[in-house]
């Protein structure tokens, strides 16, 4: 069964998708701000990432420790196959809502 995406979930999913191997918390927030056109609270990003992971639309993994981060690790995110299907379905929904406006 396909999962519906909320507006902000769609923004976060698109950020994760476009960032690819660089999709981690702060980078996702920065990209989401560009997509959204307004500031995004870090807490909103992490809450949404958690919700998307529970829906199995994204997966996360911990990267290696880095010297720059004082030995701490970053959590990276990737879009799952189900997530790609949800993104495609959302795109199709928007196209149906706004025919001729979205190509």
Buried (B, 14 or more C-beta within 10 A) or exposed (E): EEBEBEEBBBBBBBBBBBBEEEBBBEBBBBBBBEBBEEEBEEEBBBEBBEBBBEBEBBBBEEEEEEEEEEEEEBEBBBBBEBBEBBBEBBEEEEEEEEEEEEE
